[in-house]
Amino acid sequence: MVIGALTPPLGVLLFTTARVGGADQGATMKAAIPFMTVLVIVMLIIAYVPAITMLPVQWFGP
């Protein structure tokens, strides 16, 4: 959900942060790219490696 709030066309978090910080939106976007990259990588790992999402079920499940 954070990925959608950070990236355009909506980018509510990005635009709000740029406005409050008094920074240019382009500079804010460039600064956020490493964080968005990590978010996308983690999202892909969780989506395509089922063992990660099933591990808590195995620990706490019936």
Secondary structure, 3 states (H helix, E strand, C coil): CHHHHHCCCCCHHHHHHHHHHCCCHHHHHHHHHHHHHHHHHHHHHHHHCHHHHHHHHHHHCC
